[in-house]
Amino acid sequence: MQVVLDIPENRLAFFMELVNSLGFVNSTEKAERNPLTRHQMDLVDIEVQKAKDDPNYMLDWEEVKHRIDWDAC
């Protein structure tokens, strides 16, 4: 399980002291902070490969942004 916290700099020392006193394991390895699931990353990889295989697969942003109904967003 992974928990991501946003701790103010001036409270970090207190927080670390509290966590250490509770006996949690301190991991010094960089935690992977990817909000996507493995399945979502696989879907992204498929789309990236399609774009590499066919440059015309992707739409041009300059053309598409004019088609978006920004008031509906």
Secondary structure, DSSP 8 states (H G I E B T S, - for coil): --------GGGHHHHHHHHHHTT-----S------S-HHHHHHHHHHHHHHHH-GGGS--HHHHTTTS-GGG-
